[in-house]
Amino acid sequence: MPSKKFDVLISGAGPAGAATALSLGNSGLRVALLDKAIFPRDKICGDALSVDVINQLEKLSPSLCSVFDKLSAKTDSHGVRIVAPGGLHIDIPFLIGGKEKAGYVCTRQSFDSLLMDEIIKLKRINVIQDCQVHDVIINSDEIVAVTSNGDFSAKILVGADGAQSVVRKKFITNKIDRRHYSAGLRVYYENVQDFQEGNYIELYFFREILPGYLWIFPLPEGRANVGLGMLSSVVSARKLNLQHVLSSLLASHPLLRPRFQNATPIESIKGFGLPLGSKENRISGDRFVLAGDAASLIDPFTGEGIGNAIRSGRVAADHILNCFQMGTYSATFNAAYDKEINTRMRKEFLISRSLQRLCRYPWLFNTVVRKANQNAFIHKALVDALAYPDKKKWLTKPSFYYHLLFKPTRS
């Protein structure tokens, strides 16, 4: 049976693939968006949408932002509570330019379906759901996706098919580097007690799980996304059973036990992988580029990947337009995509990697939180680092630790 022919194939309809499709929606190109699931579908994730995600939605489409604003299945979050290994905490509001700007907590089922609904409105985007990509083959003049729904061919393909990307495994590597990969768990609860005003997301850096953290993110209708993420290399070295670690902390830690004593899980604990951006990887080749988790674009410190996934989809779409304008889809030409992604993200990834390493030292983490509650310079550095990704570098500079360790406390 001959393949179904398009100009562009996108494998995966999560935020990266959706952003690529939305950005190409009015390009005149014939685009096929393939996904193995039928939407709406669940996606195992922390469900936190940072301020950067909202900024990326605005760049994708003002109308999309309007639709998102009206979405009821989300919780406004106005800051983050960071709990140090010793139990002290600091509350950091989301402030940009001195003005409050909310992030959100929204299940991926709701968020990804919102993106899919917008894509379906675009006449030039062909959405094929329940379509599992089994293999990808490169020919002299096309790339072919071999799927459960037959073969699809195009001039170029975007591999936005997640942490277990078929495209990446076929053309880049099928090995996981545990030093640059995190294991994550998620479980939804209802009746968790004592969320603070402003629905701050909560990050617990307990000694037992450093350099990872446990999270509690408030959702609508009294529910919460609860989870834990740790470097896979640490999990392996310590021979940890993460499900047991998470369950034990919720049941016994004095900061969590009272809040969960009447809480009920509404699903079993689910695991997922997070390919981190702490290592530079090749993310393109002849007739393909990778985006989102398939390109390992998750922040090594925060574990946040949705904003970078959307950003990479936008960059992929711009690059594809250049490919068609120049009439070339070669690995040499596609290297420009790698360069652009690195220009936009690599510096922040390196800073986050440094912060991840610093989290290995409980005494240092305790000192940062204690001093931040007492010292205006330290507190402002944390607020700015949360609001402006490029200012995270302050947290890795000797001057920051000079203020931290030797400057007197001031209000």
URBELDA-V695239 format. One record per run of one state. SS is the DSSP state (A for helix, B for strand, O for the rest). FROM is the first residue (numbers start at 1). TO is the last residue. If there is no record, write none. Layout:
ss,from,to
SS,FROM,TO
SS,FROM,TO
This chain:
ss,from,to
O,1,3
B,4,5
O,6,7
B,8,11
O,12,14
A,15,24
O,25,30
B,31,34
O,35,47
B,48,49
O,50,50
A,51,60
O,61,61
A,62,69
O,70,74
B,75,77
O,78,78
B,79,83
O,84,88
B,89,93
O,94,94
B,95,96
O,97,98
B,99,100
O,101,102
B,103,105
O,106,107
A,108,120
O,121,124
B,125,128
O,129,132
B,133,138
O,139,142
B,143,147
O,148,149
B,150,154
O,155,155
B,156,159
O,160,165
A,166,171
O,172,177
A,178,180
B,181,190
O,191,200
B,201,204
O,205,206
A,207,209
O,210,212
B,213,218
O,219,222
B,223,231
A,232,238
O,239,241
A,242,252
O,253,256
A,257,260
O,261,263
B,264,265
O,266,269
B,270,276
O,277,283
B,284,285
O,286,287
B,288,290
O,291,291
A,292,295
O,296,297
B,298,298
O,299,305
A,306,326
O,327,330
A,331,358
O,359,361
A,362,372
O,373,375
A,376,387
O,388,388
A,389,396
O,397,397
A,398,406
O,407,411
